[in-house]
Amino acid sequence: MTNLDKMKENVIEQIKEMGIEEFENLLNCCDSFNVGEDSVFNCENIFPCTACREFFGYCGEENHDAGYNCLGQFEKYARMEVTK
């Protein structure tokens, strides 16, 4: 095992221990690094804002910068059974 393998395992274990709010914060952090072609982490299949708007049909976007409804909608989605 390499040091890289060990570091990856550590990150995976930390993610497994996260609650919904912590996981959403991690995704927001990762998403903020995804600018153009230099994306660090692909969040497309992990319920980004565009998927949330599509799924719920609304956002409260006028209050989006204040975090309006984001965590609530993320939590609802996270607790749902997988459909695909």
N, C-alpha and C positions, 0 to 999 in steps of 0.2 A: 504494500500500500504506500502511496506517495503522500507527501504533505498536502498536495492538492486534493486527493481523495478524502483525506481526513477532514479538511476544511469544508468540503462539500457535504460530508456526512453531518458535520456540526450544524451547518445551515439548515439542512433538511430536518434534523431533530428539533431545532428551535422553531421552525415553521409548524411542525406537528403539534407542538405544545401551545401554539397561539390560540387565543380566542378570536371571535369574529372581529371585534374592533381592532385588535392588534394586527390581524391579517389584512384588514382593509387599509390600515396605516402603512403596512409594508408595501401593498400594491400601489398606493398613492406615491410612495417614495420611489418605487421602481419605475412607475409610469413617468415621473418627472425627469428621469434620466433618458427616456425614449424620445430623442429629438432627431428627426430625419433618418438618415442612413446609419447613424451611429448608435442605434438602439442597443441597450445593454440587456434588456429583459423583455421578452414578448408577452404583453399583457392581454393580447387580443382574445384569448379564450378564457380569461379570468374576469369576466364581467366588468369591462371598462365603462365609462360614462355613455358611450354610444350604444352599447348593448343594453344598459340600464334603461335609457330613454326608449329604445325599441321594445323592450320587454314590458315595461310598466306604462308606456304611452305618455308619460309626463315626467317633469323633472323639478319644477320650481326653479328653473334656470335663472330667473331674475335674482334669486337669493343663493345661487350656486356657490359663489365665493365665500359665503358664510357657512357653507357645509349643510345648507338646508336640505333635509330629507335624504342626503346621501347615505349616511350610516344606516338609517331606518330601512331604506330600500335594499341596501346591500345585505342587511341582516335578514330581511324577509326572503330574499333570493337564496342566501346561504343556507337557510334552514329548510328549504324546499327539497323534496326528493328529486334526484336526477331523472330527467325525462329522455335524454338521448344517450 
